[in-house]
Amino acid sequence: MDTQESPGDMCKLEFAVQMTCEKCVLAIKNSLQDVKGVQNVNVSLASEAVVVETTLPASEVQKLLESTGRRQC
């Protein structure tokens, strides 16, 4: 996981997340959709990776991802 240097700066965070199906992908996208500070979300089921372009701290994005019930690898 990459970390953000200072609040308010746009950064790209990558998370390894256990996913088994398209339903997992949708749950992750929905958890980050319309969240203030999240600009873009790219989810890859094949590589079990989530890339988020955001101004939020990494810890906050991680909490949103964990709210889906998916676990980080």
Secondary structure, DSSP 8 states (H G I E B T S, - for coil): ----SSTT--EEEEEEB---SHHHHHHHHHHHTT-TTEEEEEEETTTTEEEEEESS-HHHHHHHHHTTT--B-
